[in-house]
Amino acid sequence: MVNVMKVVFWVSAACVFYTYAGYYLLLRIMAFFHPRPAHKATVTPSVSIVMAVHNEESLLPNKLINLRSLAYPPDRIQIVVVSDGSTDRTAMLLQRASDVTAVLLEEAVGKASALNAAVRNATGDLLVFFDVRQTVDHDALQELVSGFADDSVGAVSGELLLESSPGVPSGDALGIYWKIEKSMRKFESLSGSVVGATGAIYAVRRDLYRDLPEGTILDDVLTPMNVIRAGKRVLFEPGAIARDRIFSQPGKEFSRKIRTLTGNYQLVQLAPWLLSPNNPLLFRFISHKLFRLAVPLWLLLMLLTSAFAGGALYLSAFILQSLCYAAAGLAIVMPASRKMKLVRIAHTFLMLNAAALSAFYNFAAGRKKIWV
C-alpha cells in the first residue's frame, strides 16, 4: 500500500507540474524546432465590430467613443451592437447612435444567441468581437487585422492587459497567472494555433463563423475551435491590446473564473468532437483546457499520499503543501497579509482550484448564468 501511495503521489505531482509548467516548456521546444511563422501586412478588409450587451447604459457611451477613435478607415468599419433584453437605457442609447447597427432583442436570450443575432446583421469580411467593459488601444484593430494577410489564418486573438489603475500593470497574483496564460498562447501561436481566444478582443473570417448553441458560455473558445476544424489557423497577436481593470469587489474575479471553468466542461457537452480525432488540436485542447479541471483532484491525492507514505521526503512534501494552504487561509481571514507576495500567490492558487471545484459542481448541477 505504501508503494502504491508513492506512485500516486509522483503521478499526481507530475500531472500538476505538466499543467502549469510542462506543457508550456513543450510549447517552447515546439516553437523553437518547428516554428510556423504567419505572414503579416497592413491590410484593410471590411470589418464588422460585434458586441452583445445587457443593461450597460453606464459603460456603453465610453465604449462607443473608444470604437470610433480606432485607427482604421471609418468607411471599412460597421459597428453592430445587440441589446439582449436590456431593461435600462441601453436600447435608447443604441437607437440614438446613427453610426451603429442596433439589434434590439425584447427578451434576454443569453450572450451566445445575442451574438448570433448580431452576426446575422454583420456585413464585413471579418467579424471583430469586443466586450463592452474593456478599453481598446488606438491601433488594436489594425494590429488584429494584419494577421489576416495570411490566407491560412482564420482567426486572430488579441491580448488583454489587466491593470490595477489606468496604464499600471497589475501586480496582483492573478495578473501573474494571466501573464503565464498569455505566454502559453504566444507559443501555441508560434508553433501552430492557439486553443481559444481572448474574449475581449478577437476576430474571425465571417464565412468561418458558425452559430453558437444556445447558452454557450465560452464563445471565445468554441468559435476559434470551429475555425481550426475548418482547416485554418488561429493566431495570438500581442500588439492588439484591450485593457481591463482587476475587479476590486470581493469575489467578482472568483465568480468570473468559475464561469470560465464551467464553460470548459460545457464545451465537451456541446461539441463532443473536441475530444475526438476530428479535433486537429486534440492534444493541445486536453493539455490547455481539461488538465486544469483535474488539478484539485491531483492536489488532494498529493496531500493525502504524502501524509501517509512515510519517509523524510514525503513528510517534507506534506509540510510544504500544508504551509501553502495555511498561507492561503491566512490571506482569507487576514486580507492585509496579501501584501506578502508568497501569500498572494498561495491565495490565488487556492482560489483558482477552488473555482475549478465550483465549476464541476455548477456543471453537474446544471447551474449557469447567461451574463456575468
QUICORLIN-V441552 format. One record per pair of residues at least 12 apart in sequence whose C-alpha atoms are under 10 Angstrom apart, sorted by the first residue. I is the first residue (numbers start at 1). J is the second residue. Records with the same first field share a line. If there is no record, write none. Layout:
I: J / J
This chain:
1: 308 / 309
2: 305 / 308 / 309 / 310
3: 309
4: 305 / 309
5: 301 / 302 / 304 / 305 / 306 / 307 / 308 / 309 / 310
6: 302 / 305 / 306 / 308 / 309 / 310 / 314
7: 305 / 309
8: 298 / 301 / 302 / 304 / 305 / 306
9: 298 / 299 / 300 / 301 / 302 / 303 / 304 / 305 / 306 / 309 / 314 / 317
10: 298 / 301 / 302 / 305 / 306
11: 298 / 301 / 302
12: 294 / 295 / 297 / 298 / 299 / 300 / 301 / 302 / 303 / 305
13: 295 / 298 / 299 / 301 / 302
14: 298
15: 291 / 292 / 294 / 295 / 298 / 299
16: 291 / 292 / 294 / 295 / 296 / 297 / 298 / 299 / 302
17: 295
18: 287 / 288 / 291 / 292
19: 286 / 287 / 288 / 289 / 290 / 291 / 292 / 293 / 294 / 295
20: 177 / 180 / 181 / 184 / 287 / 288 / 291 / 292 / 295
21: 180 / 184
22: 287
23: 184 / 284 / 287 / 288
24: 180 / 181 / 183 / 184 / 185 / 186 / 187 / 188 / 287 / 288
25: 184 / 187
26: 184 / 187 / 188
27: 183 / 184 / 185 / 186 / 187 / 188 / 189 / 190 / 191 / 192 / 284
28: 183 / 184 / 186 / 187 / 188 / 190 / 191
29: 187 / 191
30: 187 / 188 / 190 / 191 / 192
31: 186 / 187 / 188 / 189 / 190 / 191 / 192
32: 187 / 190 / 191
33: 191
34: 190 / 191 / 192
35: 187 / 188 / 189 / 190 / 191 / 192
36: 188 / 189 / 190 / 191 / 192 / 193
37: 150 / 189 / 190 / 191 / 192 / 235
38: 147 / 148 / 149 / 150 / 151 / 152 / 153 / 189 / 190 / 192 / 233 / 235
39: 146 / 147 / 148 / 149 / 150 / 151 / 152 / 153
40: 143 / 144 / 145 / 146 / 147 / 148 / 149 / 150
41: 142 / 143 / 145 / 146 / 147 / 148 / 149 / 150
42: 142 / 143 / 145 / 146 / 147 / 148 / 149
43: 72 / 142 / 143 / 145 / 146 / 147 / 148 / 149
44: 72 / 73 / 76 / 77 / 141 / 142 / 145 / 146 / 148 / 149
45: 72 / 73 / 76 / 77 / 124 / 125 / 126 / 145 / 146 / 148 / 149
46: 72 / 73 / 74 / 75 / 76 / 77 / 78 / 123 / 124 / 125 / 126 / 127 / 145
47: 72 / 74 / 75 / 76 / 77 / 78 / 79 / 122 / 123 / 124 / 125 / 126 / 127 / 128 / 141 / 145 / 203 / 204 / 205 / 206
48: 76 / 77 / 78 / 79 / 80 / 81 / 101 / 118 / 119 / 121 / 122 / 123 / 124 / 125 / 126 / 127 / 128 / 129 / 203 / 206
49: 67 / 77 / 78 / 79 / 80 / 81 / 100 / 101 / 118 / 119 / 122 / 123 / 124 / 126 / 127 / 128 / 129 / 130 / 141 / 202 / 203
50: 78 / 79 / 80 / 81 / 82 / 101 / 115 / 116 / 118 / 119 / 121 / 122 / 127 / 128 / 129 / 130 / 131 / 203
51: 79 / 80 / 81 / 82 / 83 / 111 / 114 / 115 / 118 / 119 / 128 / 129 / 130 / 131 / 132 / 200
52: 80 / 81 / 82 / 83 / 84 / 103 / 110 / 111 / 112 / 113 / 114 / 115 / 116 / 117 / 118 / 129 / 130 / 131 / 132
53: 81 / 82 / 83 / 84 / 85 / 86 / 90 / 91 / 110 / 111 / 114 / 115 / 131 / 132 / 133 / 371
54: 82 / 83 / 84 / 85 / 86 / 87 / 88 / 90 / 91 / 108 / 110 / 111 / 114 / 132 / 371 / 372
55: 83 / 84 / 85 / 86 / 87 / 88 / 89 / 90 / 91
56: 83 / 86 / 87 / 88 / 89 / 90 / 91 / 93 / 132 / 133
57: 86 / 87 / 88 / 89 / 90 / 91 / 92 / 93 / 94
58: 88 / 89 / 90 / 133
59: 90 / 132 / 133 / 134
60: 81 / 89 / 90 / 93 / 94 / 132 / 133
61: 90 / 93 / 94 / 97 / 132
62: 132 / 133 / 134 / 135
63: 130 / 131 / 132 / 133 / 134 / 135 / 136
64: 79 / 81 / 94 / 97 / 99 / 100 / 132
65: 135
66: 134 / 135 / 136 / 137 / 138
67: 79 / 130 / 135 / 136 / 137 / 138 / 141
68: 99 / 138
69: 136 / 137 / 138 / 139
70: 136 / 137 / 138 / 139 / 140 / 141 / 142
71: 137 / 138 / 139 / 140 / 141 / 142 / 143
72: 138 / 139 / 140 / 141 / 142 / 143 / 145
73: 142
76: 124 / 125
77: 99 / 123 / 124 / 126 / 128
78: 99 / 100 / 101 / 121 / 122 / 123 / 124 / 127 / 128
79: 99 / 100 / 101 / 102 / 118 / 121 / 122 / 123 / 124 / 128
80: 94 / 99 / 100 / 101 / 102 / 103 / 115 / 117 / 118 / 119 / 120 / 121 / 122 / 123 / 127 / 128 / 129
81: 94 / 100 / 101 / 102 / 103 / 104 / 114 / 115 / 117 / 118 / 119 / 121 / 122 / 132
82: 94 / 100 / 101 / 102 / 103 / 104 / 105 / 111 / 114 / 115 / 116 / 117 / 118 / 119 / 121
83: 102 / 103 / 104 / 105 / 106 / 107 / 108 / 111 / 114 / 115 / 118
84: 103 / 104 / 105 / 106 / 107 / 108 / 109 / 110 / 111 / 113 / 114 / 115 / 117 / 371
85: 104 / 105 / 106 / 107 / 108 / 109 / 110 / 114
86: 104 / 105 / 106 / 107 / 108
87: 106 / 107 / 108
90: 104
91: 103 / 104 / 105 / 106
92: 104
101: 118 / 121 / 122
102: 118 / 121
103: 117 / 118 / 120 / 121
104: 117 / 118
105: 117
108: 370 / 371
109: 214 / 215 / 370 / 371
110: 214 / 215 / 216 / 217 / 369 / 370 / 371
111: 212 / 214 / 215 / 216 / 217 / 218 / 219 / 369 / 370 / 371 / 372
112: 211 / 212 / 213 / 214 / 215 / 216 / 217 / 218 / 219 / 370 / 371
113: 211 / 212 / 213 / 214 / 215 / 216 / 370
114: 212 / 214
115: 129 / 211 / 212 / 219
116: 209 / 210 / 211 / 212 / 213 / 214
117: 211
119: 206 / 209 / 210 / 211
120: 211
122: 206
123: 206
124: 205 / 206
125: 204 / 205 / 206 / 207
126: 145 / 148 / 154 / 155 / 203 / 204 / 205 / 206 / 207 / 208 / 209
127: 155 / 202 / 203 / 204 / 205 / 206 / 207 / 208 / 209
128: 141 / 144 / 145 / 155 / 156 / 157 / 200 / 201 / 202 / 203 / 204 / 205 / 206
129: 157 / 198 / 199 / 200 / 201 / 202 / 203 / 204 / 220
130: 198 / 199 / 200 / 201 / 202 / 203 / 242
131: 199 / 200 / 201 / 242
132: 200
133: 200 / 242 / 243 / 244 / 245
134: 160 / 161 / 162 / 200 / 201 / 241 / 242 / 243 / 244 / 245
135: 160 / 161 / 166 / 200 / 241 / 242 / 243 / 244 / 245
136: 159 / 160 / 200 / 201 / 240 / 241 / 242 / 243 / 244
137: 239 / 240 / 241 / 242 / 243
138: 240 / 241 / 242
139: 239 / 240 / 241
140: 158 / 159 / 201 / 237 / 238 / 239 / 240 / 241 / 242
141: 158 / 201 / 202 / 203 / 239 / 240 / 241
142: 239 / 240
143: 156 / 158 / 237 / 238 / 239 / 240 / 241
144: 156 / 157 / 158 / 159 / 201 / 202 / 203 / 235 / 236 / 237 / 238 / 239 / 240 / 241
145: 157 / 158 / 202 / 203 / 204 / 237 / 240
146: 237 / 240
147: 203 / 234 / 235 / 236 / 237
148: 203 / 204 / 205 / 235
150: 233
151: 232 / 233
152: 231 / 232 / 233 / 234
153: 193 / 204 / 205 / 227 / 228 / 231 / 232 / 233 / 234 / 235
154: 203 / 204 / 205 / 206 / 207 / 208 / 209 / 224 / 226 / 227 / 228 / 230 / 231 / 232 / 233 / 234 / 235
155: 193 / 194 / 196 / 197 / 202 / 203 / 204 / 205 / 206 / 208 / 209 / 223 / 224 / 225 / 227 / 228 / 232 / 233 / 234 / 235 / 236
156: 189 / 193 / 194 / 196 / 197 / 198 / 201 / 202 / 203 / 204 / 205 / 224 / 233 / 234 / 235 / 236 / 237 / 240
157: 185 / 189 / 194 / 196 / 197 / 198 / 199 / 200 / 201 / 202 / 203 / 204 / 220 / 224 / 234 / 235 / 236 / 237 / 238 / 240 / 241
158: 197 / 198 / 199 / 200 / 201 / 202 / 203 / 235 / 236 / 237 / 238 / 239 / 240 / 241 / 242
159: 182 / 185 / 186 / 197 / 198 / 199 / 200 / 201 / 202 / 236 / 237 / 238 / 239 / 240 / 241 / 242 / 243
160: 178 / 179 / 182 / 198 / 199 / 200 / 201 / 238 / 240 / 241 / 242 / 243 / 244
161: 175 / 178 / 179 / 182 / 238 / 241 / 242 / 243 / 244 / 245 / 246
162: 174 / 175 / 176 / 178 / 179 / 242 / 243 / 244 / 245 / 246 / 247
163: 175 / 243 / 244 / 245 / 246 / 247
164: 244 / 245 / 246 / 247 / 248
165: 244 / 245 / 246
166: 243 / 244 / 245
167: 243 / 244 / 245
168: 245
169: 243 / 244 / 245 / 246
170: 244 / 245 / 246
171: 341 / 344
172: 246 / 338 / 339 / 341 / 344 / 345 / 348
173: 338 / 341 / 342 / 343 / 344 / 345 / 346 / 347 / 348 / 349
174: 246 / 253 / 344 / 345 / 347 / 348 / 349 / 351 / 352
175: 246 / 348
176: 345 / 348
177: 345 / 348 / 349 / 352
181: 288
182: 198 / 236 / 238
184: 288
185: 197 / 198 / 235 / 236 / 237 / 238 / 288
186: 235 / 236 / 237 / 238
187: 235 / 236
188: 234 / 235 / 236 / 284 / 288
189: 233 / 234 / 235 / 236 / 237
190: 235 / 236
191: 235
192: 233 / 234 / 235 / 281
193: 224 / 225 / 228 / 232 / 233 / 234 / 235 / 236 / 280 / 281 / 284
194: 221 / 224 / 225 / 228 / 233 / 234 / 235 / 236 / 281 / 284 / 285 / 288
195: 220 / 221 / 222 / 224 / 225 / 228 / 234 / 235 / 236 / 281 / 282 / 284 / 285 / 286 / 287 / 288 / 289
196: 218 / 219 / 220 / 221 / 222 / 223 / 224 / 225 / 226 / 227 / 228 / 234 / 235 / 236 / 285 / 288 / 289
197: 218 / 219 / 220 / 221 / 222 / 223 / 224 / 225 / 234 / 235 / 236
198: 219 / 220 / 221 / 236 / 242
199: 218 / 219 / 220 / 221
200: 220 / 241 / 242 / 243 / 244
201: 220 / 240 / 241 / 242 / 243
202: 220 / 224 / 234 / 235 / 236 / 237 / 240
203: 220 / 223 / 224 / 234 / 235
204: 223 / 224 / 227 / 234
205: 227
207: 227
208: 223 / 224 / 226 / 227 / 228 / 229 / 230 / 232
209: 223 / 224 / 226 / 227
210: 222 / 223 / 224 / 226 / 227
211: 223
212: 270
213: 270 / 271
214: 270 / 370
215: 263 / 266 / 270 / 368 / 369 / 370 / 371
216: 263 / 266 / 267 / 270 / 368 / 370
217: 259 / 260 / 261 / 262 / 263 / 264 / 265 / 266 / 267 / 368 / 369 / 370 / 371
218: 259 / 260 / 261 / 262 / 263 / 264 / 266 / 267
219: 263 / 267
221: 263 / 264 / 267 / 289
222: 263 / 264 / 267 / 268 / 270 / 271 / 274
225: 271 / 274 / 279 / 280 / 281 / 285
226: 271 / 274 / 279
228: 279 / 280 / 281
229: 273 / 274 / 278 / 279 / 280 / 281
230: 279 / 280
231: 280
251: 351
252: 372
253: 351 / 352 / 355
254: 348 / 351 / 352 / 354 / 355 / 358
255: 355 / 358 / 359 / 372
256: 355 / 372
257: 351 / 352 / 353 / 354 / 355 / 356 / 358 / 359
258: 351 / 352 / 353 / 354 / 355 / 356 / 357 / 358 / 359 / 360 / 361 / 362
259: 355 / 356 / 358 / 359 / 362 / 363 / 368 / 369 / 370 / 371 / 372
260: 355 / 356 / 359
261: 289 / 290 / 292 / 293 / 352 / 353 / 355 / 356 / 357 / 358 / 359 / 360 / 362 / 363
262: 293 / 355 / 356 / 357 / 358 / 359 / 360 / 361 / 362 / 363 / 364 / 366 / 367 / 368
263: 359 / 360 / 362 / 363 / 368
264: 289 / 290 / 292 / 293 / 356 / 359 / 360 / 363
265: 289 / 290 / 293 / 359 / 360 / 362 / 363 / 364
266: 359 / 360 / 363 / 364 / 366 / 368
268: 290
269: 363
274: 286
292: 352 / 353 / 356
293: 352 / 353 / 355 / 356 / 357 / 359 / 360
294: 353 / 356 / 357 / 360
295: 352 / 353 / 356 / 357
296: 350 / 352 / 353 / 354 / 355 / 356 / 357
297: 353 / 356 / 357
299: 321 / 353
302: 314 / 317 / 318 / 321
303: 317 / 318 / 319 / 320 / 321 / 322
304: 318
305: 317 / 318
306: 318 / 319 / 321
307: 319
323: 346
324: 342 / 343 / 345 / 346 / 347 / 349 / 350
325: 343 / 346 / 347 / 349 / 350
326: 343 / 346 / 347
327: 340 / 342 / 343 / 344 / 345 / 346 / 347 / 350
328: 342 / 343 / 344 / 345 / 346 / 347 / 348 / 349 / 350 / 351
329: 343 / 346 / 347 / 350
330: 343 / 344 / 346 / 347
331: 343 / 344 / 345 / 346 / 347 / 348
332: 347 / 351
